[in-house]
Amino acid sequence: MPESLPDTAYVRISSGRFDPSELATVEAMNTKISAYLIPAIQRLPGLIHFYAGLSPEGQIVNVSVWDSGDHARQLDDLKEMAVDARRDAEAAGVTFLPPIVNYPITWNI
């Protein structure tokens, strides 16, 4: 049965790449930033889900589900995300792929 989401729900996707030989470094960075990102993101209104993933092939992704587009865009200005996590990720060799996109959700299963 599909999850019940508000008609105004959005999914936000950001992604990046890194040298696969640096996977251990990126995994360590990902663990480090989760310590300060999780509480900061949890304080934001409208969060439904947040997923962070790393691929051994050298890709990183953040996928979040929000109750509205305005709430999804809060991450654009969240210091812990826009400044701190970006700094730490880039220091670990991650290159972010623009743009970050917020999509209205049209269906789900």
N, C-alpha and C positions, 0 to 999 in steps of 0.2 A: 504494500500500500504506500503511495507517495506521501512524503512528509508534508504536513500542512504548513505552508509558508504564506506570509502576507502577500497580497497582490502587488505590493510595492517593493518586493524583495529584489536585491541586487547581489551579484557575485563579482568579487574584485580579484583580479589575477595580476600578479607581478612575477617576473621571471628573470633569471640570470644564467650566466655560463661561467665555468671555471675549468682549469686544466684538470682532467681526471686524475693525474698523478698527485694532485693536491687534495684528494678526497679527505684524507685524515685531518688535514688542516681545516678544511671547510666544515667537516663534521664537528670539530672542536669549537669553531667559531659559532656554529649553529646552536650548540648546547649553551655556550656563553651568552649569546644574545637572548635565548629563550628565558633566561633568568630575569631579565628586565623587560622584555617585550610582553610576556604573558600577563603580568599584573597590569601593565599600562594599557594593553588592548582590552583586558577584561573590564576596565573602568569605563570604557566608552559605551555610550548608549547604542542600542540597536544591533549588537553583535549576536548572530545566531550560531555560526561555526567559524573556526579558523583552522587551516591546515598548512603545515610547512613540510616540504619534501625535498630530498636530495637524491639525485641519480648518480650512480657510480660512473655514468657516461659523461658527467660534467655539467649537469644542469641542476638548478635550484628553482623552486617555485613556492609562492605563497598564494593560497586560495582561501578567500573568506566570503562568508555569506552574511548579508546585512538586511535589516528590515526596510531600508530605503537607500536611494542613491546618495542623499545627503550624509547619512551615517557611514556609508562605504567610503566617501571622500574624506572622512575624518583622519584616515591614516596618512593622507598627503601631508598633513601638518603636525602629526604626532611626533614630537621631538625624538622619542625613543626609537621610532621607525625611520623617520626622514633624515635624522642626523646621526644618532648613535649606532644603530644597526647598519646603516649604509656605510659608515666609516669602518666599522669592524669587518663587514663583509668585503669591502674593497681591499682592506689590508690583508685579508686572507686570499685575495686573488679573484674575487667574484666581480664580473662585469655585468651590470644590470642591462636588460634589454628594454628599451622604451617601445611603446609607452605602457604605463600601467593603465589597465582598462577596467572600467566598471560597466557591467552588463546587466540590464534588467532581465530577471529570470522569467522565461516564458513557459517553461514546464519543467517537471522533475519526476524522477522515479526512485 
